[in-house]
Amino acid sequence: MIAAQQSADSDRPFFAYLAFGATHSPHQAPRAYVDKYKGRYDDGWDEVRQRWFARQLEMGVVPEGASLAPRNPGVEAWDDLSQDARRLYLRFQEAFAGFLDHTDAQIGRLVNFLQEQNLLDNTLMIVLSDNGASQEGHENGTLNELAYYNKLPMSIEDMISRIDEIGGPNLHVNYPRGWAQVGNTPLRYYKAYTYEGGIRDPLIVHWPKSIDDPGGIRNQYHHVIDVFPTILDCIGLDTPDTFKGITQKPVEGVSMRYTFAANSADAITRRGIQYYEMMGNRAIWHNGWKAVTLHCPGTSYENESWALFNTENDFSEVQDIAREYPEKLDELIKLWWREAGRYNVLPLDDRNAELFVMRRPTGKAPVNHYRFLANVGHIDRFKLPDFRNRSFCVTALIEHNVGDDGVIIAVGARTGGFSIWIEGGFLNFAYNYLAQKITRLVSDRKVPNGTSSVSVSYSKFAENEGTITMWIEQSRVGQAQLRMLPWRQTIYGMDIGCDHGSTVVDNYVAPNAFSGTLYYVDFDLDNDRDDLQLAAAAEFEISIAEQ
């Protein structure tokens, strides 16, 4: 992208936004990157956390006098774990580290390119993360987050037999929360909390031409909304009050450029206040003081217990001084409400389940018939027909001749889903239940030459159970009973006429595009379920993991 821009107009500045999936789950990396970290963490998360904290103090990335927060609730002492648990948890962390290392290598490719093109010295690079390490792996971690989304936890015994696949393309791995706390060293809690473990992130700024303190560390308090005004400040642009006659919202951040000078290490921050709100969890930082509360959905916001910390001498929020300074706490709570009103946080919305389940409005009434044309590209999960726990039928109109094989439709990936394909002239269906059980049907006759319809229908006879039937035209060509997942059917989405993912099954190699002619694939859904409210509640419990 940058090479093309530079080739077309090398005198024109460029702006590039490079957003990695790392290190959000799934934790996947080339095997060499994962293997590089074997043995690196064998001392366990308690000892590793101590070492990282000592290193942070030595480097100055946490202030002198900071404390290491105690283990978070629900994190066991490493020495109390079984041998199998330790072995499994170590591999999870090795995969995470390999994933991060691989990402760093890709950033290095960009840096090398800029250097080779003599662009590095005058390119402002800003590298940051989006939140603290996540606890969605819970106590044991998971090989397959689709199991987590379906409220089907995986035990150590379930996972240990596949330990050598961790970090590979066919698993959707997340590590246990004990390693997540290591990732947040020396802080408390995780992503989704408004304690520092959920909201404090590293920020690296590189601009050799204009930063005269390379390698310097800055401790001024800033927020992600300050990145945009910093860029504008560096390139000498002001934001207009109006654009094409339309009044613009003011930029709410402040520039961090003042911290670039060598003599700015002790400069007072130009961001004196910052509020936080995440699913009702709230916090506010003001001139070194911080108030924070954890919200229980469905309860009143007015009578919650707030903690108070002086972050100037309590970096890790381990000394709650709310009782010693009730007036200061009351002042900060009032400030939170003021800032929330100023920045359109209010009214606080406790409809968590509904909001997370809600799909974006399309302007159309709900329908039970969907048509997907060939060559449409990958279809996101949120655009799939909602076929969970209901009867449905998938029908494809194709033109088939001798030798035409390949995938008609693939929903999901190796972690779970279903695929319909033709192999050796026979119609095939497979349902992948969390990579634990594959139900496969092969038609008892070949697909005829010429134009025909092929179908797979699911007739529900109990909750999440039914009969799967394959059809060629109006003739039944295969049947079996099938148990389906209760909530999420896939975390990957759907491909029409091919299977681009880590394939739903290992019977073919991606993309296995259908070599005949595929005209369309239809979904027809029945209204034979009454679990919508239950489904909404389940979606809420698992939704935060996707953020």
Kinemage of the C-alpha trace (Angstrom):
@kinemage 1
@onewidth
@group {chain A} dominant
@subgroup {mainchain}
@vectorlist {calphas} color= white
{ca met a 1} P 0.000 0.000 0.000
{ca ile a 2} L 2.696 2.483 1.005
{ca ala a 3} L 4.898 1.262 -1.864
{ca ala a 4} L 2.095 1.964 -4.340
{ca gln a 5} L 1.508 5.444 -2.893
{ca gln a 6} L 5.200 6.260 -2.950
{ca ser a 7} L 5.515 5.020 -6.504
{ca ala a 8} L 2.625 7.213 -7.641
{ca asp a 9} L 3.541 10.382 -5.717
{ca ser a 10} L 6.611 10.153 -3.510
{ca asp a 11} L 6.415 13.828 -2.484
{ca arg a 12} L 2.993 13.429 -0.937
{ca pro a 13} L 2.769 12.408 2.768
{ca phe a 14} L 0.969 9.194 3.590
{ca phe a 15} L -1.221 8.047 6.462
{ca ala a 16} L -1.370 4.318 7.215
{ca tyr a 17} L -3.523 2.592 9.828
{ca leu a 18} L -2.281 -0.953 10.455
{ca ala a 19} L -4.641 -2.941 12.678
{ca phe a 20} L -3.553 -6.448 13.697
{ca gly a 21} L -5.841 -9.126 15.081
{ca ala a 22} L -3.075 -9.846 17.584
{ca thr a 23} L -3.150 -10.630 20.325
{ca his a 24} L -6.874 -11.209 20.487
{ca ser a 25} L -7.867 -14.853 20.430
{ca pro a 26} L -7.400 -17.110 18.573
{ca his a 27} L -3.729 -17.312 19.502
{ca gln a 28} L -2.129 -18.701 16.344
{ca ala a 29} L 1.349 -18.396 14.875
{ca pro a 30} L 3.738 -20.323 12.631
{ca arg a 31} L 5.087 -23.302 14.558
{ca ala a 32} L 8.645 -21.927 14.706
{ca tyr a 33} L 7.416 -18.889 16.649
{ca val a 34} L 5.572 -21.032 19.182
{ca asp a 35} L 8.456 -23.467 19.572
{ca lys a 36} L 10.815 -20.564 20.244
{ca tyr a 37} L 9.152 -20.099 23.645
{ca lys a 38} L 9.219 -23.692 24.847
{ca gly a 39} L 10.574 -23.738 28.381
{ca arg a 40} L 10.544 -19.950 28.689
{ca tyr a 41} L 7.711 -19.929 31.218
{ca asp a 42} L 8.289 -23.223 33.008
{ca asp a 43} L 8.606 -21.484 36.385
{ca gly a 44} L 4.871 -20.704 36.209
{ca trp a 45} L 2.803 -17.578 36.280
{ca asp a 46} L 3.599 -16.514 39.836
{ca glu a 47} L 7.367 -16.542 39.298
{ca val a 48} L 7.157 -15.097 35.787
{ca arg a 49} L 5.009 -12.259 37.076
{ca gln a 50} L 7.579 -11.486 39.757
{ca arg a 51} L 10.364 -11.437 37.148
{ca trp a 52} L 8.428 -9.199 34.799
{ca phe a 53} L 7.678 -6.788 37.615
{ca ala a 54} L 11.359 -6.612 38.557
{ca arg a 55} L 12.220 -5.951 34.922
{ca gln a 56} L 9.575 -3.233 34.680
{ca leu a 57} L 11.057 -1.485 37.713
{ca glu a 58} L 14.553 -1.801 36.271
{ca met a 59} L 13.474 -0.312 32.943
{ca gly a 60} L 11.428 2.435 34.579
{ca val a 61} L 8.180 1.543 32.807
{ca val a 62} L 6.517 1.405 36.217
{ca pro a 63} L 7.493 3.967 38.847
{ca glu a 64} L 9.814 3.294 41.730
{ca gly a 65} L 7.832 2.291 44.804
{ca ala a 66} L 5.050 0.573 42.827
{ca ser a 67} L 3.635 -2.641 44.304
{ca leu a 68} L 2.836 -5.934 42.632
{ca ala a 69} L -0.905 -6.497 43.027
{ca pro a 70} L -1.914 -9.803 44.649
{ca arg a 71} L -3.286 -12.588 42.481
{ca asn a 72} L -6.754 -11.827 41.177
{ca pro a 73} L -9.688 -13.817 42.567
{ca gly a 74} L -9.988 -17.161 40.813
{ca val a 75} L -6.290 -17.461 39.919
{ca glu a 76} L -4.706 -20.450 41.649
{ca ala a 77} L -1.159 -20.512 42.941
{ca trp a 78} L 1.020 -22.181 40.314
{ca asp a 79} L 2.459 -24.606 42.850
{ca asp a 80} L -1.049 -25.890 43.627
{ca leu a 81} L -1.779 -26.948 40.047
{ca ser a 82} L -1.642 -30.509 38.761
{ca gln a 83} L 1.126 -31.584 36.406
{ca asp a 84} L -1.310 -31.828 33.479
{ca ala a 85} L -2.658 -28.351 34.208
{ca arg a 86} L 0.824 -26.861 34.272
{ca arg a 87} L 1.812 -28.567 31.024
{ca leu a 88} L -1.341 -27.386 29.279
{ca tyr a 89} L -1.186 -23.840 30.642
{ca leu a 90} L 2.458 -23.497 29.610
{ca arg a 91} L 1.637 -24.386 26.034
{ca phe a 92} L -1.157 -21.801 25.996
{ca gln a 93} L 1.305 -19.104 27.077
{ca glu a 94} L 3.924 -20.262 24.580
{ca ala a 95} L 1.353 -19.915 21.782
{ca phe a 96} L 0.424 -16.443 22.982
{ca ala a 97} L 4.075 -15.387 23.083
{ca gly a 98} L 4.692 -16.788 19.596
{ca phe a 99} L 1.678 -14.872 18.316
{ca leu a 100} L 2.969 -11.631 19.805
{ca asp a 101} L 6.482 -12.273 18.496
{ca his a 102} L 5.135 -12.939 15.009
{ca thr a 103} L 3.200 -9.671 15.150
{ca asp a 104} L 6.347 -7.834 16.194
{ca ala a 105} L 8.102 -9.309 13.161
{ca gln a 106} L 5.409 -7.859 10.886
{ca ile a 107} L 5.875 -4.420 12.447
{ca gly a 108} L 9.580 -4.932 11.811
{ca arg a 109} L 8.873 -5.513 8.121
{ca leu a 110} L 7.189 -2.118 7.975
{ca val a 111} L 10.063 -0.444 9.802
{ca asn a 112} L 12.604 -2.043 7.465
{ca phe a 113} L 10.677 -0.903 4.407
{ca leu a 114} L 10.508 2.675 5.669
{ca gln a 115} L 14.219 2.600 6.401
{ca glu a 116} L 15.063 1.234 2.959
{ca gln a 117} L 13.022 4.022 1.361
{ca asn a 118} L 14.639 6.717 3.552
{ca leu a 119} L 11.245 7.439 5.097
{ca leu a 120} L 11.781 6.246 8.658
{ca asp a 121} L 13.372 9.358 10.162
{ca asn a 122} L 10.459 11.591 9.240
{ca thr a 123} L 7.624 9.109 9.781
{ca leu a 124} L 5.626 9.431 12.990
{ca met a 125} L 4.913 5.892 14.200
{ca ile a 126} L 2.504 5.292 17.076
{ca val a 127} L 2.140 1.740 18.398
{ca leu a 128} L -0.473 0.887 21.016
{ca ser a 129} L -2.900 -1.766 22.215
{ca asp a 130} L -6.615 -1.444 22.850
{ca asn a 131} L -7.218 -2.875 26.337
{ca gly a 132} L -5.781 -5.039 29.054
{ca ala a 133} L -5.250 -8.775 28.718
{ca ser a 134} L -8.496 -10.745 28.619
{ca gln a 135} L -9.861 -13.327 31.020
{ca glu a 136} L -12.199 -14.991 28.522
{ca gly a 137} L -10.111 -18.157 28.720
{ca his a 138} L -11.334 -18.435 32.325
{ca glu a 139} L -9.669 -20.902 34.667
{ca asn a 140} L -8.350 -23.503 32.222
{ca gly a 141} L -8.080 -21.693 28.913
{ca thr a 142} L -9.792 -23.167 25.875
{ca leu a 143} L -8.918 -24.893 22.633
{ca asn a 144} L -12.125 -23.704 21.047
{ca glu a 145} L -13.890 -20.495 21.995
{ca leu a 146} L -16.981 -21.738 20.184
{ca ala a 147} L -17.367 -24.126 23.133
{ca tyr a 148} L -17.174 -21.161 25.497
{ca tyr a 149} L -19.773 -19.274 23.463
{ca asn a 150} L -22.072 -22.272 23.812
{ca lys a 151} L -21.536 -22.475 27.580
{ca leu a 152} L -19.788 -25.813 27.165
{ca pro a 153} L -16.554 -25.525 29.154
{ca met a 154} L -13.583 -27.668 28.228
{ca ser a 155} L -11.773 -29.546 30.975
{ca ile a 156} L -8.044 -30.106 31.231
{ca glu a 157} L -8.690 -33.741 30.308
{ca asp a 158} L -10.586 -32.626 27.183
{ca met a 159} L -7.683 -30.484 26.027
{ca ile a 160} L -4.459 -32.218 27.020
{ca ser a 161} L -4.683 -34.798 24.223
{ca arg a 162} L -4.507 -31.987 21.631
{ca ile a 163} L -1.743 -30.002 23.284
{ca asp a 164} L 0.540 -30.210 20.261
{ca glu a 165} L -2.094 -28.459 18.101
{ca ile a 166} L -2.189 -25.360 20.318
{ca gly a 167} L -1.124 -22.326 18.324
{ca gly a 168} L -2.038 -23.986 15.032
{ca pro a 169} L -4.668 -22.983 12.456
{ca asn a 170} L -7.374 -25.479 13.421
{ca leu a 171} L -7.952 -24.364 17.022
{ca his a 172} L -9.460 -21.147 18.393
{ca val a 173} L -7.232 -20.874 21.459
{ca asn a 174} L -7.366 -18.525 24.432
{ca tyr a 175} L -5.115 -18.804 27.471
{ca pro a 176} L -6.220 -19.126 31.124
{ca arg a 177} L -6.704 -16.012 33.219
{ca gly a 178} L -3.594 -16.720 35.271
{ca trp a 179} L -1.487 -15.799 32.249
{ca ala a 180} L -3.781 -12.871 31.498
{ca gln a 181} L -2.884 -11.416 34.880
{ca val a 182} L 0.789 -11.847 34.003
{ca gly a 183} L 0.082 -9.852 30.861
{ca asn a 184} L -1.281 -7.059 33.044
{ca thr a 185} L 1.652 -7.051 35.481
{ca pro a 186} L 1.698 -5.380 37.978
{ca leu a 187} L -1.974 -4.384 37.795
{ca arg a 188} L -5.292 -5.778 38.986
{ca tyr a 189} L -8.038 -7.386 36.929
{ca tyr a 190} L -8.505 -7.616 33.176
{ca lys a 191} L -10.129 -6.295 30.034
{ca ala a 192} L -13.720 -5.065 30.605
{ca tyr a 193} L -12.840 -3.816 34.092
{ca thr a 194} L -12.152 -0.137 34.751
{ca tyr a 195} L -9.307 -0.964 37.098
{ca glu a 196} L -5.932 -0.279 35.486
{ca gly a 197} L -5.553 -3.907 34.396
{ca gly a 198} L -8.428 -3.330 31.987
{ca ile a 199} L -7.585 0.137 30.671
{ca arg a 200} L -3.842 0.843 30.946
{ca asp a 201} L -1.872 0.061 27.793
{ca pro a 202} L 1.625 0.670 26.449
{ca leu a 203} L 2.193 3.476 23.932
{ca ile a 204} L 5.322 3.759 21.801
{ca val a 205} L 6.008 6.872 19.708
{ca his a 206} L 8.870 6.878 17.165
{ca trp a 207} L 9.819 9.954 15.137
{ca pro a 208} L 13.594 10.366 14.945
{ca lys a 209} L 13.499 13.713 13.170
{ca ser a 210} L 11.468 15.407 15.894
{ca ile a 211} L 12.003 13.413 19.102
{ca asp a 212} L 15.276 14.360 20.754
{ca asp a 213} L 15.080 11.875 23.635
{ca pro a 214} L 15.162 8.447 21.949
{ca gly a 215} L 14.312 5.665 24.392
{ca gly a 216} L 12.969 8.139 26.925
{ca ile a 217} L 10.071 7.136 29.181
{ca arg a 218} L 7.132 9.415 29.858
{ca asn a 219} L 4.608 8.987 32.666
{ca gln a 220} L 2.145 11.759 31.834
{ca tyr a 221} L -1.455 10.530 31.962
{ca his a 222} L -3.113 10.346 28.529
{ca his a 223} L -5.985 8.621 26.784
{ca val a 224} L -6.420 7.076 23.332
{ca ile a 225} L -8.464 10.089 22.222
{ca asp a 226} L -5.235 12.082 22.460
{ca val a 227} L -3.653 10.230 19.524
{ca phe a 228} L -5.624 12.088 16.858
{ca pro a 229} L -4.834 15.619 18.084
{ca thr a 230} L -1.193 14.566 18.494
{ca ile a 231} L -1.017 13.612 14.822
{ca leu a 232} L -2.675 16.864 13.789
{ca asp a 233} L -0.242 18.820 15.950
{ca cys a 234} L 2.750 17.043 14.424
{ca ile a 235} L 1.696 17.750 10.834
{ca gly a 236} L 0.569 21.310 11.561
{ca leu a 237} L -3.145 20.999 10.881
{ca asp a 238} L -6.072 22.525 12.732
{ca thr a 239} L -9.552 21.044 12.712
{ca pro a 240} L -12.215 23.239 11.084
{ca asp a 241} L -15.187 24.481 13.067
{ca thr a 242} L -17.361 23.852 10.020
{ca phe a 243} L -17.003 21.683 6.943
{ca lys a 244} L -19.114 22.356 3.861
{ca gly a 245} L -21.426 24.401 6.029
{ca ile a 246} L -21.860 21.703 8.677
{ca thr a 247} L -20.742 22.428 12.233
{ca gln a 248} L -18.172 19.890 13.397
{ca lys a 249} L -17.904 18.292 16.818
{ca pro a 250} L -14.887 19.584 18.730
{ca val a 251} L -11.832 17.364 19.065
{ca glu a 252} L -12.012 16.112 22.646
{ca gly a 253} L -8.404 14.975 23.065
{ca val a 254} L -5.232 16.956 23.667
{ca ser a 255} L -1.888 16.719 21.900
{ca met a 256} L 0.905 14.713 23.510
{ca arg a 257} L 3.610 16.385 21.429
{ca tyr a 258} L 4.765 18.416 24.422
{ca thr a 259} L 6.172 15.180 25.870
{ca phe a 260} L 8.555 14.666 22.916
{ca ala a 261} L 11.176 17.165 24.151
{ca ala a 262} L 14.147 15.901 26.160
{ca asn a 263} L 13.303 18.183 29.075
{ca ser a 264} L 9.640 17.121 29.263
{ca ala a 265} L 9.943 14.022 31.432
{ca asp a 266} L 8.645 15.882 34.483
{ca ala a 267} L 6.168 18.105 32.660
{ca ile a 268} L 2.685 18.217 34.145
{ca thr a 269} L 0.155 16.263 32.101
{ca arg a 270} L -2.165 18.313 29.950
{ca arg a 271} L -4.955 15.791 30.517
{ca gly a 272} L -6.147 16.433 34.035
{ca ile a 273} L -9.289 14.314 33.975
{ca gln a 274} L -10.599 11.198 32.267
{ca tyr a 275} L -13.768 9.174 32.863
{ca tyr a 276} L -14.310 5.478 32.010
{ca glu a 277} L -17.424 3.358 31.557
{ca met a 278} L -17.651 -0.265 30.431
{ca met a 279} L -20.919 -2.205 30.792
{ca gly a 280} L -21.734 -0.212 33.899
{ca asn a 281} L -18.240 -0.511 35.417
{ca arg a 282} L -17.040 3.051 35.942
{ca ala a 283} L -13.970 5.006 36.932
{ca ile a 284} L -12.572 8.512 36.835
{ca trp a 285} L -8.999 9.772 37.063
{ca his a 286} L -8.393 13.364 38.152
{ca asn a 287} L -4.968 14.850 38.849
{ca gly a 288} L -3.587 11.612 40.227
{ca trp a 289} L -6.662 10.498 42.173
{ca lys a 290} L -8.827 7.691 40.848
{ca ala a 291} L -12.246 6.403 41.882
{ca val a 292} L -13.514 3.095 40.505
{ca thr a 293} L -16.579 0.892 40.929
{ca leu a 294} L -17.646 -2.490 39.577
{ca his a 295} L -21.286 -2.683 38.527
{ca cys a 296} L -23.586 -5.667 38.853
{ca pro a 297} L -26.088 -5.593 35.946
{ca gly a 298} L -29.647 -4.959 37.045
{ca thr a 299} L -28.719 -3.122 40.233
{ca ser a 300} L -28.934 0.559 41.058
{ca tyr a 301} L -26.116 2.885 40.030
{ca glu a 302} L -26.792 5.176 42.960
{ca asn a 303} L -25.744 2.988 45.880
{ca glu a 304} L -22.640 1.233 44.565
{ca ser a 305} L -19.426 0.922 46.522
{ca trp a 306} L -16.547 2.940 45.086
{ca ala a 307} L -12.838 2.455 45.776
{ca leu a 308} L -10.391 5.359 45.908
{ca phe a 309} L -6.703 5.343 44.987
{ca asn a 310} L -3.940 7.923 44.857
{ca thr a 311} L -2.181 6.761 41.712
{ca glu a 312} L 0.767 9.086 42.328
{ca asn a 313} L 2.004 6.669 44.992
{ca asp a 314} L -0.181 3.613 44.312
{ca phe a 315} L 0.374 2.714 40.675
{ca ser a 316} L -1.204 -0.740 41.001
{ca glu a 317} L -4.344 0.287 42.940
{ca val a 318} L -3.711 -1.952 45.929
{ca gln a 319} L -4.452 0.534 48.742
{ca asp a 320} L -8.110 1.551 48.814
{ca ile a 321} L -8.228 4.815 50.804
{ca ala a 322} L -11.931 5.583 50.373
{ca arg a 323} L -12.524 5.542 54.143
{ca glu a 324} L -9.640 7.900 54.829
{ca tyr a 325} L -10.744 10.441 52.199
{ca pro a 326} L -14.553 10.334 51.923
{ca glu a 327} L -14.731 13.952 50.748
{ca lys a 328} L -12.291 13.293 47.912
{ca leu a 329} L -14.242 10.200 46.877
{ca asp a 330} L -17.504 12.131 46.864
{ca glu a 331} L -15.858 14.838 44.769
{ca leu a 332} L -14.689 12.305 42.194
{ca ile a 333} L -18.041 10.553 41.977
{ca lys a 334} L -19.692 13.890 41.272
{ca leu a 335} L -17.008 14.589 38.654
{ca trp a 336} L -17.776 11.255 36.999
{ca trp a 337} L -21.431 12.162 36.612
{ca arg a 338} L -20.476 15.573 35.261
{ca glu a 339} L -18.100 14.113 32.672
{ca ala a 340} L -20.575 11.399 31.740
{ca gly a 341} L -23.181 14.047 31.000
{ca arg a 342} L -20.682 16.172 29.083
{ca tyr a 343} L -19.578 13.324 26.812
{ca asn a 344} L -22.945 11.659 26.150
{ca val a 345} L -22.500 8.608 28.354
{ca leu a 346} L -25.883 9.196 29.959
{ca pro a 347} L -28.347 7.738 30.390
{ca leu a 348} L -26.519 4.634 31.536
{ca asp a 349} L -27.984 1.672 29.727
{ca asp a 350} L -28.418 -1.623 31.543
{ca arg a 351} L -29.889 -3.462 28.527
{ca asn a 352} L -26.698 -5.449 28.136
{ca ala a 353} L -28.268 -8.639 26.813
{ca glu a 354} L -30.437 -6.870 24.263
{ca leu a 355} L -27.682 -4.564 23.058
{ca phe a 356} L -25.157 -7.319 22.515
{ca val a 357} L -27.585 -9.636 20.758
{ca met a 358} L -29.075 -6.881 18.632
{ca arg a 359} L -28.005 -6.875 15.016
{ca arg a 360} L -27.674 -3.611 13.160
{ca pro a 361} L -31.034 -2.432 11.772
{ca thr a 362} L -31.432 -3.207 8.074
{ca gly a 363} L -34.719 -1.432 7.442
{ca lys a 364} L -36.290 -4.775 6.533
{ca ala a 365} L -38.755 -6.881 8.444
{ca pro a 366} L -37.443 -10.256 9.685
{ca val a 367} L -37.577 -12.909 7.001
{ca asn a 368} L -37.339 -16.682 6.917
{ca his a 369} L -35.972 -16.938 3.381
{ca tyr a 370} L -32.449 -15.933 2.327
{ca arg a 371} L -30.729 -16.256 -1.037
{ca phe a 372} L -26.957 -16.133 -1.453
{ca leu a 373} L -25.501 -15.859 -4.938
{ca ala a 374} L -22.276 -17.451 -6.084
{ca asn a 375} L -19.016 -15.487 -5.839
{ca val a 376} L -20.293 -13.253 -3.037
{ca gly a 377} L -17.125 -13.467 -0.957
{ca his a 378} L -16.945 -14.387 2.717
{ca ile a 379} L -20.116 -13.650 4.680
{ca asp a 380} L -19.763 -12.405 8.245
{ca arg a 381} L -21.386 -14.347 11.087
{ca phe a 382} L -23.775 -11.505 11.836
{ca lys a 383} L -25.175 -11.778 8.311
{ca leu a 384} L -25.933 -15.490 8.582
{ca pro a 385} L -29.500 -16.726 8.803
{ca asp a 386} L -30.269 -17.541 12.445
{ca phe a 387} L -30.788 -21.298 12.083
{ca arg a 388} L -29.983 -22.317 15.652
{ca asn a 389} L -32.479 -24.585 17.419
{ca arg a 390} L -34.997 -24.525 14.588
{ca ser a 391} L -35.888 -26.524 11.506
{ca phe a 392} L -34.363 -25.269 8.276
{ca cys a 393} L -33.492 -26.249 4.731
{ca val a 394} L -30.467 -25.308 2.608
{ca thr a 395} L -31.005 -25.659 -1.151
{ca ala a 396} L -28.522 -25.022 -3.970
{ca leu a 397} L -29.236 -24.779 -7.666
{ca ile a 398} L -26.262 -26.124 -9.583
{ca glu a 399} L -25.174 -27.299 -13.004
{ca his a 400} L -23.092 -30.441 -12.657
{ca asn a 401} L -21.127 -32.508 -15.118
{ca val a 402} L -18.794 -35.482 -14.720
{ca gly a 403} L -15.766 -34.464 -12.688
{ca asp a 404} L -17.380 -31.392 -11.100
{ca asp a 405} L -16.592 -31.509 -7.391
{ca gly a 406} L -16.118 -29.003 -4.573
{ca val a 407} L -17.850 -27.091 -1.809
{ca ile a 408} L -21.385 -25.793 -2.257
{ca ile a 409} L -21.547 -24.019 1.116
{ca ala a 410} L -19.330 -23.980 4.200
{ca val a 411} L -20.597 -22.484 7.456
{ca gly a 412} L -17.916 -22.188 10.123
{ca ala a 413} L -14.436 -23.667 10.373
{ca arg a 414} L -12.559 -26.571 11.960
{ca thr a 415} L -13.793 -25.353 15.344
{ca gly a 416} L -17.386 -26.113 14.358
{ca gly a 417} L -20.020 -25.695 11.659
{ca phe a 418} L -21.308 -27.572 8.627
{ca ser a 419} L -20.334 -28.077 5.017
{ca ile a 420} L -22.101 -29.359 1.915
{ca trp a 421} L -19.871 -30.496 -0.928
{ca ile a 422} L -19.651 -32.865 -3.877
{ca glu a 423} L -16.865 -35.447 -3.918
{ca gly a 424} L -16.471 -38.022 -6.669
{ca gly a 425} L -19.908 -37.060 -7.891
{ca phe a 426} L -21.596 -37.853 -4.559
{ca leu a 427} L -23.317 -35.250 -2.388
{ca asn a 428} L -21.722 -34.904 1.069
{ca phe a 429} L -22.831 -33.231 4.289
{ca ala a 430} L -20.843 -32.933 7.518
{ca tyr a 431} L -21.691 -31.274 10.815
{ca asn a 432} L -18.721 -30.489 13.038
{ca tyr a 433} L -19.712 -30.376 16.716
{ca leu a 434} L -16.889 -28.387 18.357
{ca ala a 435} L -14.256 -30.550 16.634
{ca gln a 436} L -15.351 -33.295 19.037
{ca lys a 437} L -17.754 -35.195 16.803
{ca ile a 438} L -18.276 -35.163 13.040
{ca thr a 439} L -21.619 -36.328 11.646
{ca arg a 440} L -21.178 -37.089 7.948
{ca leu a 441} L -23.606 -38.195 5.282
{ca val a 442} L -22.780 -39.356 1.754
{ca ser a 443} L -25.578 -39.656 -0.791
{ca asp a 444} L -26.591 -43.115 -1.935
{ca arg a 445} L -26.434 -42.010 -5.572
{ca lys a 446} L -24.450 -39.533 -7.638
{ca val a 447} L -25.561 -36.036 -8.500
{ca pro a 448} L -26.944 -36.172 -12.063
{ca asn a 449} L -25.421 -34.252 -14.939
{ca gly a 450} L -27.163 -31.045 -15.920
{ca thr a 451} L -29.081 -28.561 -13.848
{ca ser a 452} L -30.499 -29.803 -10.548
{ca ser a 453} L -31.155 -28.792 -6.970
{ca val a 454} L -29.387 -30.351 -4.007
{ca ser a 455} L -30.660 -29.814 -0.480
{ca val a 456} L -30.033 -30.563 3.159
{ca ser a 457} L -32.959 -30.212 5.574
{ca tyr a 458} L -32.963 -30.295 9.367
{ca ser a 459} L -36.223 -31.256 11.080
{ca lys a 460} L -36.156 -30.465 14.774
{ca phe a 461} L -37.776 -32.991 17.112
{ca ala a 462} L -36.324 -31.793 20.457
{ca glu a 463} L -34.314 -28.877 21.778
{ca asn a 464} L -31.175 -28.705 19.587
{ca glu a 465} L -31.856 -32.185 18.181
{ca gly a 466} L -33.337 -33.234 14.881
{ca thr a 467} L -33.134 -35.299 11.728
{ca ile a 468} L -30.813 -34.242 8.946
{ca thr a 469} L -31.853 -35.331 5.445
{ca met a 470} L -30.038 -34.941 2.107
{ca trp a 471} L -31.991 -34.511 -1.115
{ca ile a 472} L -31.203 -34.543 -4.811
{ca glu a 473} L -34.157 -32.904 -6.484
{ca gln a 474} L -37.096 -34.443 -4.591
{ca ser a 475} L -35.393 -37.737 -3.787
{ca arg a 476} L -34.091 -38.495 -0.330
{ca val a 477} L -30.474 -39.689 -0.606
{ca gly a 478} L -29.314 -39.832 3.029
{ca gln a 479} L -30.546 -39.312 6.582
{ca ala a 480} L -29.237 -39.274 10.163
{ca gln a 481} L -30.054 -37.869 13.570
{ca leu a 482} L -28.091 -34.806 14.593
{ca arg a 483} L -27.439 -32.855 17.764
{ca met a 484} L -26.576 -29.217 17.099
{ca leu a 485} L -24.954 -26.561 19.236
{ca pro a 486} L -27.415 -24.596 21.399
{ca trp a 487} L -26.264 -21.012 20.790
{ca arg a 488} L -23.455 -19.974 18.497
{ca gln a 489} L -23.142 -22.125 15.403
{ca thr a 490} L -19.941 -20.502 14.168
{ca ile a 491} L -17.468 -17.761 15.016
{ca tyr a 492} L -16.167 -17.624 11.474
{ca gly a 493} L -19.029 -16.962 9.070
{ca met a 494} L -19.888 -18.574 5.741
{ca asp a 495} L -18.453 -19.174 2.278
{ca ile a 496} L -20.554 -19.890 -0.807
{ca gly a 497} L -19.051 -22.173 -3.441
{ca cys a 498} L -15.829 -22.777 -1.498
{ca asp a 499} L -14.342 -23.132 1.999
{ca his a 500} L -11.655 -20.527 2.660
{ca gly a 501} L -11.187 -21.068 6.378
{ca ser a 502} L -9.490 -23.722 8.335
{ca thr a 503} L -11.910 -26.046 6.592
{ca val a 504} L -14.988 -27.298 8.429
{ca val a 505} L -13.721 -30.869 7.996
{ca asp a 506} L -10.426 -32.407 6.916
{ca asn a 507} L -11.954 -34.314 3.988
{ca tyr a 508} L -10.725 -31.655 1.552
{ca val a 509} L -8.163 -28.861 1.311
{ca ala a 510} L -9.112 -25.167 1.129
{ca pro a 511} L -10.575 -23.563 -0.862
{ca asn a 512} L -11.996 -26.618 -2.679
{ca ala a 513} L -14.096 -24.349 -4.911
{ca phe a 514} L -16.977 -26.019 -6.729
{ca ser a 515} L -15.862 -26.647 -10.308
{ca gly a 516} L -19.362 -26.776 -11.748
{ca thr a 517} L -21.791 -23.876 -11.952
{ca leu a 518} L -23.442 -22.680 -8.745
{ca tyr a 519} L -26.351 -20.314 -9.274
{ca tyr a 520} L -27.452 -19.681 -5.699
{ca val a 521} L -27.911 -21.145 -2.225
{ca asp a 522} L -31.212 -20.649 -0.380
{ca phe a 523} L -31.898 -20.846 3.360
{ca asp a 524} L -35.490 -21.438 4.476
{ca leu a 525} L -36.185 -21.260 8.207
{ca asp a 526} L -39.142 -22.581 10.222
{ca asn a 527} L -40.621 -20.862 13.287
{ca asp a 528} L -40.517 -23.877 15.572
{ca arg a 529} L -38.573 -22.477 18.526
{ca asp a 530} L -39.543 -20.479 21.579
{ca asp a 531} L -36.156 -19.833 23.206
{ca leu a 532} L -35.443 -16.308 21.993
{ca gln a 533} L -35.322 -14.747 25.469
{ca leu a 534} L -33.126 -17.562 26.763
{ca ala a 535} L -30.858 -17.154 23.762
{ca ala a 536} L -30.549 -13.434 24.458
{ca ala a 537} L -29.510 -14.084 28.040
{ca ala a 538} L -26.883 -16.598 26.931
{ca glu a 539} L -25.571 -14.223 24.301
{ca phe a 540} L -25.006 -11.561 26.931
{ca glu a 541} L -23.004 -13.851 29.180
{ca ile a 542} L -20.574 -14.642 26.369
{ca ser a 543} L -20.654 -11.431 24.321
{ca ile a 544} L -17.843 -9.517 25.982
{ca ala a 545} L -15.322 -12.092 24.775
{ca glu a 546} L -15.772 -10.836 21.224
{ca gln a 547} L -14.928 -7.228 22.028
